[in-house]
Amino acid sequence: MNETSQTTIAILGAGPIGLEAALYARYLGYPVQVYERHQVASHVRRWGHIRMFTPFQMNCSPLGLAALDAQHPEQPVAAPDHLMTGQQWLDSYLQPLADTDLLRGHIQCQTEVLSISRIGALKTDPPGSPTRAQQPLRILFKNDLGKTQTATAQIVLDTTGVFANPNWLGAGGAPACGEIELRDQICYEVPDLLDRDQSRYRDKHTLVVGGGYSAATTVTALAELQSQFPQTQVTWMTRKACLTGSSGPLEEIPNDSLSERSRLTQVANKFAIGEQTMIRHLGGVSIESIDYDPQQGHFQVQYETLHSQPTADQQSLIVDRIIGNVGYRPDDRLFRELHVHQCYTTSGPVKLATALMSDSTQDCLQQATTGPETLLTPEPNFYILGSKSYGRNSHFLFARGLDQIQQLFTIIGQRDDLNLYDSVRKLAMQDLDN
């Protein structure tokens, strides 16, 4: 499919990867429409207070920089090695990119996509039919006035991410008893503990659940809050136990090239093993039930040691707040009427998931780039990009999303050598030489 003037591309989500995909398509002359449920980069706005591990040069594209330079040549972008917060990334790169002439007018905000289907075809039709690809995809969405409408596109890219769909706190990844009813009273993000959300957590007992970098970020911020407000109590619960002599629940990456990630890992592990702060760590446990007493404003959390018999070793904990940093999963409701083969382990598209699982590297920076064929699904001209394509695999990086975009358009344009990023880099180098 290489007739750009006749190939309409619909992009779901105006986050970082959605914007970059739209920009790439616009450079190539494709008609593009981006559908965004909230605002541009709405998920980034929710973690805007957090500083990223990776420098700015890993969180921008050559096309994005060229577009900003053409739009505002007098306004320099950030230094390549700058470690930005999410808000700084939004203000200096993502929002200005959305406001460029190339993308302005092609992003439809406050528009919630409800379903993608294939005109003239059903989910139950046999896969691989040559006529299926000839029919456009139908997009059902709710506009900013709450009215449902439809649109069609030859190609649809789902870049909606996973941030809006957190995992559950209970044993085996399922909801704990009571969690569904209390979903809105539990925080599943990394709150701004030292500024916007400070009053909610200071002088309170907070339970943090999770053993990854988000949980570590929350715990370190709570430790700082604890130093300012000594009545603040913190309990950190992880599935991984801290064995005698271990460094902590987070696995340290040898010779980590990301200094901020290395620092966070070391600091959080010291907290877990009782150094520097009064943080209680409960390792090797899972939550069985959560109850809430509205009169006291307290949660009662029942937990048990992993691998024990049910109810054999249950213990109770009373806390004021619960923060669940247990990762995210993709929401597949948008494409349930399409032929998408998902991995039973990660819930991501199976071809990409298989390639990712075959890469045993611990460091996401060292992951090998997967080929264009891993982006293909059984549904013709429907693609999942960005963090959603990784499913429950938390190793996604923005740079991997740019690789996906470049590879995708070699498929769409039927040109194996198509690489706008390399072309723009070469032009920039020529300008420097001149």
Beta strands, then each sheet from edge to edge (+ up, - down):
strand 1: 9-12
strand 2: 32-35
strand 3: 107-108
strand 4: 112-118
strand 5: 137-142
strand 6: 148-153
strand 7: 155-158
strand 8: 205-209
strand 9: 233-238
strand 10: 279-283
strand 11: 285-293
strand 12: 298-305
strand 13: 314-319
strand 14: 321-324
strand 15: 382-384
sheet 1: 3+ 2+ 1+ 7+ 15+
sheet 2: 4+ 5- 6+
sheet 3: 10+ 9+ 8+ 14+
sheet 4: 11+ 12- 13+
end
